[in-house]
Each structure stands twice: as C-alpha cells, then as structure tokens.
C-alpha cells in the first residue's frame, strides 16, 4: 500500500519502504539497501573484534588510499541517515552549540560523541568548513585521534605551473595521512590495485546511469543516490558492491528492451546528497526522475592508470573538482543538464551551512538566465522527516515542469 511522505518518521523507515514496497521486483536494489544499512555497524564490529581496522572520514575521494592502508573508510555522513534522534540535543546541550549551527556539524558531532569507545580515528580535511574543523578539535577531548589532510582547490585561473605544484602538494599530503594511519609511506602497488578497482566501479556506475535514461522509473531517486555514494567507499565491502552493480546492470538491460511510455520530468540534483529522503519521494511521486547528479562522489571520469598511482590520485581530485569555485560547479551542472536533457535543477544544501548558500543561489540565477528553472532547498541533516514547507515547494516545482 502506497504511503504518503508525511507518514515517514525516519530515514531507515523510508529505506525499508523503498526496498520492500517500491522496489520489490529488484534484487539489485535490495542488495544495495542491505549494504547501505549494514555499512557503519559492520565496520564498527570489524574494528572492535580485531578484524580490519576502520577510520571515520568523508570517504569520497580518500577511499582508495585508505583501503591501500588496510583500513575501512567509514563515511561520517552516514551517521545523519542511520543514526539517533538524540544527536542534536547532545550537540546543543553537551557541546553548547548554538541552535543556528549547521545541522550537519551538529548531527555528526552528536553521533560521534554517542559512539565513543569504538572507531577512534578521524581523518578531517581542510576543505571542510571551519565549524566542521572545530568539531574535530572538540572531539579530541572525547578521546578521538584526529588527522587533517590539507586538500587544495584549483582556481579557475590556475596556471600550469601552479597546477603542478598543487599535484605535488596533494601527493605529499596523502603520504602524511598514510604515515599517520600505518607508520609507513603508502604502498603504491596496493594503491594501484585500488585505483583499478575504483575504475571498475565507476564504469559500472556509469553504465547504470546510462541505462536509467532508457528506463528512468525502474530505479528511483533514493537507491540511485545510495549507489552513487557507495561508488566512493563500497559500503566497506568492495566485492559485494561490484556484484550488486552487475545485478543492477542485468536488470536494467532487460528493462531497456521494453517499450516505455510513462511520462516523467527529467531533473538534475546538485549539492549535498540529501538526508531527508522524503524530498526524493516527493519528487518521485510527482513523476520526477533525477537522472543527473552533481554531488561530492565523482563518477564521470576514470583514474589514469598509466600514471604512478599516487600522482593519478592527486590529478583525479584536482581535475574533477566541482568545488572551490562556482565556475567549476556551473560547468559540472551544465554537463549533466545536457546529458539528461533536464527540465529543471534541484540545488540542495543543509540548514545553517553558510559556506554553500551563496554559491547555490548564484548557480540558480545563472541557469534561470539561460532558461533552465531551478529550486534551492535547505534541508536538515539529522534523522527525521522533512518539513511540510519543504515538501510543498518540491511538489510544486516538479509539477510545474510536468
């Protein structure tokens, strides 16, 4: 029986509904959700019971070198999807964070406080906003060991010499991070293996995304988001993730052979990967189909396997940046709009995040001027249902484009 968005009180509840009601026909989607919901807990169990060690990280571009160090990269962003309802209260009461603090920072800080005694290492990044960096510093007082990798942004006016300096700097930073984890420099042979495996995953993901253009309603927005996110860290289980992608490809190739007459609105999603799953459902229920994604987990290009692995890793990050400049982001969004022939764009960010708000509005204005309508949304990071106002705006935007 179909449920309304307002009936869901948590992200886990919506995952179960998407798996058991909306995608009962798909073994691939079922396996994907199983990987997603077991990810953090299985990594914590492995770390606690003497299996493979784990480290909290963004788990986006960092995953290959972390796997090469024999660690499981555990994405702290997952804590906002699978965590506790109490985390904001913990962040505001224990850490005395103001109510207007970014919801992402509050949710992650509260969750890691509640998880003390488990995975005790965190790899932060200078590319994070300053409130996040302060959160990591605060967690040092709670027993966490914190290391920062100093990543760099590539300016739109970056010269070739400056670019080469950025590559060398980033390579050195990865080496420092590897030494912090293991006491040794990174094993480039292992890193080379991880880059090959990441290329394999990226290529399979791109195949799924191509097939979705032919059958856009077979695999809806939420599982697509999880698949893209998992291409960065494989949910801690690389071989199972790759096998799941193979299953999805077989299903979608079979589906692509059918004639499809369903009406839908092709959309592009740009920004955070979204915590409030009801927003995805509201789009789906209004016959929207998010076919293009500009999100932190990159999947549009392969690593150059002809280069030394460490250099290839650094160049991949710098060449594919959609961050650091609105110019980079606009180009990435434009590419996706053209690829899927999008009628509109959803620009998504988190409540209290001052770092990205201006950039989102600049992008929306740019695309409005060239005839592609967009909507800017600010959602909450912690567990819970989206606000009625947010859902009303999403429905109205999607239905307007129909």
C-alpha positions in Angstrom: 0.0 0.0 0.0 1.4 3.4 -1.0 2.4 5.7 1.8 2.5 9.5 1.9 5.8 11.2 2.6 4.4 12.7 5.8 3.9 9.2 7.2 7.7 8.5 7.4 9.4 9.5 10.6 13.0 8.3 9.9 15.4 7.6 7.0 15.6 3.9 8.0 11.8 3.7 7.7 11.9 5.1 4.2 14.7 2.7 3.2 12.6 -0.2 4.3 9.6 1.1 2.4 11.7 1.7 -0.7 13.1 -1.8 -0.6 10.0 -3.8 0.5 7.3 -1.8 -1.3 8.6 0.3 -4.2 11.4 -2.0 -5.5 10.1 -5.5 -4.6 11.0 -6.5 -8.2 14.7 -5.6 -8.0 17.2 -7.9 -6.4 19.9 -5.3 -7.1 18.2 -2.5 -5.2 17.5 -4.9 -2.3 21.2 -5.8 -2.1 22.2 -2.1 -2.4 20.0 -1.2 0.6 21.3 -4.2 2.6 24.9 -2.9 2.0 23.9 0.7 3.0 22.1 -0.2 6.2 24.8 -2.6 7.5 27.8 -0.4 6.5 28.6 1.5 9.7 27.6 -1.3 12.0 29.7 -3.9 10.3 32.7 -1.6 10.1 32.4 -0.9 13.8 32.1 -4.6 14.6 35.2 -5.4 12.5 37.2 -2.7 14.2 36.0 -3.8 17.7 36.5 -7.5 17.2 40.1 -7.4 15.8 39.2 -7.6 12.1 40.1 -4.9 9.6 40.6 -1.5 11.3 38.4 1.4 10.4 38.6 5.2 10.3 36.0 7.9 10.1 36.4 10.1 7.0 34.4 11.8 4.3 35.0 8.6 2.2 34.7 10.3 -1.1 38.0 10.7 -2.9 40.0 9.4 0.1 38.8 5.8 0.0 41.4 4.3 -2.4 44.4 5.4 -0.3 42.6 4.4 2.9 41.9 0.9 1.6 45.5 0.7 0.4 46.5 1.3 4.1 44.3 -1.7 5.0 41.7 0.4 6.7 37.9 0.6 6.1 36.9 4.2 5.3 33.7 4.8 7.2 31.7 7.8 6.0 30.7 10.1 8.8 27.9 11.4 6.6 26.1 8.1 7.0 25.5 9.0 10.6 22.9 11.5 9.6 20.9 8.9 7.8 21.2 5.9 10.1 21.7 7.5 13.5 19.9 8.6 16.6 17.1 11.1 17.2 19.1 12.4 20.2 22.2 13.8 18.5 21.1 17.4 18.1 20.2 17.5 21.8 23.6 16.1 22.7 25.4 18.6 20.4 23.5 21.6 21.8 23.5 20.6 25.5 26.9 18.8 25.9 28.9 20.8 23.4 26.9 24.0 23.8 26.5 24.6 20.1 24.1 27.4 19.2 20.8 26.3 17.6 21.7 28.0 14.3 24.8 25.9 13.9 24.9 23.8 10.7 22.7 20.8 11.1 25.4 18.5 9.5 28.0 19.6 12.1 25.6 19.1 15.0 24.4 15.7 13.8 27.9 14.3 13.2 29.3 15.7 16.4 26.5 14.3 18.5 26.7 10.9 16.8 30.4 10.5 17.3 30.0 11.5 20.9 27.5 8.7 21.4 29.8 6.3 19.6 32.8 6.9 21.8 34.9 3.8 22.5 34.6 2.4 19.0 36.3 3.6 15.9 38.6 6.2 17.4 40.4 7.8 14.4 39.1 10.6 12.3 40.6 12.0 9.0 39.4 15.6 8.6 40.0 17.9 5.7 41.0 21.5 5.4 38.4 21.7 2.6 35.7 21.3 5.2 34.0 24.4 6.6 35.5 25.9 9.8 32.7 24.7 12.1 33.5 21.1 11.0 37.2 21.6 11.7 36.3 23.0 15.2 34.1 19.9 15.7 37.1 17.6 15.1 39.2 19.6 17.5 36.4 19.3 20.1 36.3 15.5 19.7 40.0 15.3 20.6 38.8 16.0 24.2 36.5 13.0 23.9 39.3 10.5 23.1 39.4 10.7 19.3 42.6 10.8 17.4 42.3 13.4 14.6 44.5 14.0 11.5 43.8 16.6 8.9 44.7 16.2 5.2 45.3 19.6 3.7 43.5 19.4 0.4 43.6 22.2 -2.1 41.1 23.9 -4.5 42.0 24.6 -8.1 41.3 28.2 -9.1 39.6 28.8 -12.5 42.7 30.9 -13.3 45.2 28.3 -12.1 48.3 28.3 -14.4 50.0 25.1 -15.4 52.9 25.6 -13.0 50.5 26.3 -10.2 48.6 23.2 -11.1 51.7 21.0 -11.0 52.6 22.5 -7.5 49.1 21.6 -6.3 49.6 18.0 -7.6 52.9 17.6 -5.7 51.4 19.2 -2.6 48.4 16.8 -2.6 50.7 13.8 -3.1 52.7 14.8 -0.1 49.6 15.2 2.0 48.4 11.7 1.1 51.8 10.4 2.2 51.5 12.2 5.5 48.0 10.7 6.0 49.2 7.2 5.2 52.1 7.6 7.7 49.6 8.7 10.4 47.5 5.6 9.8 50.2 3.0 9.4 53.6 4.5 10.3 54.8 3.9 6.7 54.5 5.6 3.3 51.7 4.4 1.1 52.2 1.1 -0.8 51.9 2.3 -4.4 51.2 -1.3 -5.6 48.2 -1.6 -3.3 47.1 1.9 -4.3 47.4 1.0 -8.0 45.1 -2.0 -7.3 42.6 0.2 -5.5 42.5 2.7 -8.4 41.9 -0.1 -10.9 39.0 -1.3 -8.6 37.6 2.2 -8.4 37.7 2.5 -12.1 35.8 -0.8 -12.4 33.2 0.5 -10.0 32.9 3.9 -11.7 32.5 2.3 -15.2 29.7 0.0 -13.9 28.0 3.0 -12.2 28.1 5.0 -15.5 26.5 2.0 -17.2 23.7 2.0 -14.7 23.2 5.8 -15.2 23.1 5.4 -19.0 20.5 2.6 -18.7 18.4 4.8 -16.4 17.9 7.2 -19.3 16.1 4.4 -21.1 14.1 3.2 -18.0 14.0 6.2 -15.7 11.3 4.9 -13.3 12.7 1.4 -12.7 15.3 2.5 -10.1 14.1 5.6 -8.3 15.9 8.5 -6.6 16.8 7.1 -3.3 18.6 3.9 -4.4 20.3 5.9 -7.2 21.7 8.3 -4.5 23.0 5.3 -2.4 24.6 3.7 -5.5 26.4 6.9 -6.3 27.5 7.4 -2.8 28.7 3.8 -2.5 31.0 4.2 -5.5 33.3 6.1 -3.2 33.7 3.6 -0.4 31.7 0.5 -1.5 30.0 0.5 2.0 33.1 -1.2 3.3 32.6 -4.3 1.1 34.1 -3.8 -2.4 33.4 -7.2 -3.9 29.8 -7.2 -2.7 29.3 -3.7 -4.1 30.7 -4.6 -7.5 28.5 -7.7 -7.6 25.4 -5.6 -6.7 26.2 -3.3 -9.7 26.4 -6.3 -12.0 22.9 -7.3 -10.9 21.5 -3.8 -11.5 23.1 -3.7 -14.9 21.5 -7.1 -15.9 18.1 -5.9 -14.6 18.3 -2.5 -16.4 19.5 -4.0 -19.7 16.5 -6.3 -19.6 14.2 -3.4 -18.7 15.7 -1.2 -21.5 14.4 -3.7 -24.1 10.8 -2.9 -23.2 8.8 0.0 -24.6 8.3 2.7 -22.1 5.5 5.3 -22.4 5.5 6.6 -18.8 5.6 10.4 -18.5 8.3 11.9 -16.3 10.2 15.1 -15.6 14.0 14.7 -16.1 15.9 16.6 -13.3 19.4 17.3 -12.1 20.3 17.2 -8.4 23.2 19.4 -7.4 24.7 19.8 -3.9 24.6 17.6 -0.8 23.4 14.1 -1.3 20.4 14.7 0.8 19.4 13.4 4.2 15.7 14.0 4.1 14.6 11.0 1.9 11.0 12.3 1.8 12.3 15.0 -0.6 13.3 12.2 -3.0 9.9 10.5 -2.6 8.0 13.8 -3.2 9.9 14.2 -6.5 9.2 10.6 -7.5 5.5 10.8 -6.6 5.2 13.9 -8.8 6.7 11.9 -11.7 10.1 13.5 -11.4 13.2 11.5 -12.3 16.6 12.6 -11.0 18.8 11.5 -13.9 21.8 13.8 -13.5 23.7 14.2 -10.3 26.4 16.7 -9.3 27.4 15.5 -5.8 30.6 15.1 -3.9 31.2 11.5 -5.0 32.7 11.8 -8.5 31.8 9.2 -11.2 32.2 11.0 -14.5 35.9 10.1 -15.2 38.3 7.3 -14.7 41.7 7.4 -13.0 44.7 7.4 -15.3 46.2 4.0 -14.8 49.3 4.9 -16.9 50.5 7.4 -14.3 52.1 6.4 -11.0 49.2 5.7 -8.6 49.8 8.5 -6.1 50.1 11.0 -8.9 47.0 9.6 -10.6 45.0 10.0 -7.4 46.1 13.7 -7.0 45.3 14.6 -10.6 42.0 12.9 -10.5 40.9 15.0 -7.5 42.2 18.3 -8.9 40.9 17.7 -12.5 37.4 16.8 -11.4 36.7 19.4 -8.8 33.2 20.8 -8.8 34.1 22.6 -5.5 36.1 25.7 -4.7 34.6 27.9 -7.4 31.0 28.4 -8.6 32.6 28.3 -12.1 33.6 24.7 -11.6 30.2 23.8 -10.3 28.3 25.5 -13.1 30.3 23.6 -15.7 29.6 20.3 -13.9 25.8 21.0 -13.7 25.7 22.2 -17.3 27.2 18.9 -18.4 24.6 16.9 -16.6 21.7 19.1 -17.8 22.8 18.5 -21.4 23.4 14.8 -20.8 19.9 14.1 -19.5 18.0 16.9 -21.3 16.9 18.2 -17.9 13.9 20.4 -17.5 14.9 21.7 -14.0 17.6 21.6 -11.3 17.4 21.0 -7.6 20.1 22.8 -5.7 20.3 21.2 -2.2 22.1 22.2 0.9 21.9 21.9 4.7 20.2 24.3 7.1 22.9 26.6 8.7 25.6 26.0 6.1 26.7 29.4 5.2 29.6 28.1 3.1 27.5 26.9 0.2 24.4 29.0 0.3 25.6 31.9 -1.8 27.1 29.5 -4.4 23.7 27.7 -4.8 21.9 31.0 -5.4 24.5 32.1 -8.0 24.0 28.8 -9.8 20.3 29.0 -9.8 20.4 32.6 -11.2 22.8 31.5 -13.9 20.6 28.7 -15.1 17.4 30.8 -14.8 19.0 33.3 -17.3 19.6 30.6 -19.8 16.1 29.1 -19.5 16.6 26.2 -17.1 14.5 26.7 -13.9 15.9 25.7 -10.6 14.9 25.5 -6.9 17.1 25.9 -3.9 16.4 23.7 -0.9 17.8 23.8 2.6 17.2 20.5 4.5 18.1 19.1 7.8 21.0 16.6 8.3 19.7 14.7 11.3 17.3 11.8 11.5 13.7 12.9 10.9 11.0 13.8 8.3 11.3 16.8 6.1 9.2 19.9 6.9 5.9 20.3 5.2 7.0 23.6 3.7 10.0 21.9 2.0 7.8 19.1 0.6 5.2 21.6 -0.7 7.9 23.5 -2.6 9.4 20.4 -4.1 6.0 19.1 -5.3 5.0 22.5 -6.8 8.4 22.8 -8.6 8.2 19.3 -10.1 4.5 19.6 -11.1 5.2 23.0 -12.7 7.7 21.3 -15.0 5.4 18.4 -16.0 
